[in-house]
Amino acid sequence: MLRRVRRDGPFRVTFVLVEGFSMMALSSAVEPLRAANRLLGTQRYEWTLAAESAGLVAASNGIEIMAQHGVDRAPETDLTVLVASLFPMDYQAPRTFAWLRRLKARGRLLGAISSGALLLARAGVLHNTRVTIHWETARELEKAFPDLVVSQELYCWDRGILTAAGGAASMDMMLALITQIDGEDLAIDVANQFLHGPIRPSSHAQHEDLRWRFRITDERLLAAINIMRRRLSDPVRIASIAEQVGISERQLERLFLAEVEKLPSEFYMGLRLQAARGMLLASTESLETIAEQCGFSSLGHFSRSFKARFGESPSVARRRRPRGHGGFVQEDGEVP
């Protein structure tokens, strides 16, 4: 439950753009404020864009946005939100970090979107705080800052820190903020402006529901897959899974073949390899550590299984992971 924010004048927000930020996350955070002003017929919410240095900042899709302020000259607003997404794991922004510490000392609300919570932690403004972050970066944050409570929620608010997992969750976070400032009716009206549907609670899980992704209707099969998801690093035998969901191993095999057209062991291996691929792309963990955390007894077994699934070895996949901006067309018509 968010604590209520009360203001008589405009509520002002500074969005701090981190190189490679998510355009979707930024739009999802800003647009609800614009829509609220339009519906209210007044400038109830104000916002500005800042960065480590003033000037153009490229999003992860290559589109550049102008940050009006460097952090040294940025206005002090009611809420300051780091908007991030893709950045090197060793990314540092000393001026931004120092500025965030000053804002924290003055009691200002701070926030982060997508992987921005990792940067707030590096700035030293998160201590024993409950935060959320995009699921791809959650393990990195937990490992580097064990004093934090890393939630899998869409967004959360704790000790003056408001964080969202990114993407569409940024809109849910801002709708929750609007609810606290101006009431639920306005937030619902804003959501309707964007064909958003019901405002999702913060406790809504980041990962999609299994029924939606795999079009599964059998509760026993759902239970079996959830057991697999919980036991990626320490795989459990298929016979044990069947016993836990109350059917025979043969019945479980028939369910998997009927619903997802794979044997349970094949499906389980796919979950583990997908998790490994996500860690390769989003973390700096060693290949040995990733293999262990995804339930492989040896690096060799992991490498062979990974190559059979994805057509390249884990080391090649890591070298090939995107480091810049992807997909945008240059002036000469070429795709970089």
Secondary structure, 3 states (H helix, E strand, C coil): CCCCCCCCCCEEEEEEECCCECHHHHHHHHHHHHHHHHHHCCCCEEEEEEECCCEEEEECCCCEEEECEECCCCCCCCEEEEECECCCCCCCCHHHHHHHHHHHHCCCEEEEECCHHHHHHHHCCCCCCEEECCHHHHHHHHHHCCCCEEECECEEEECCEEEECCCCHHHHHHHHHHHHHHCHHHHHHHHHHCCCCCCCCCCCECCCCHHHHHCCCCHHHHHHHHHHHHCCCCCCCHHHHHHHHCCCHHHHHHHHHHHCCCCHHHHHHHHHHHHHHHHHHHCCCCHHHHHHHCCCCCHHHHHHHHHHHHCCCHHHHHHCCCCCCCCCCCCCCCCC
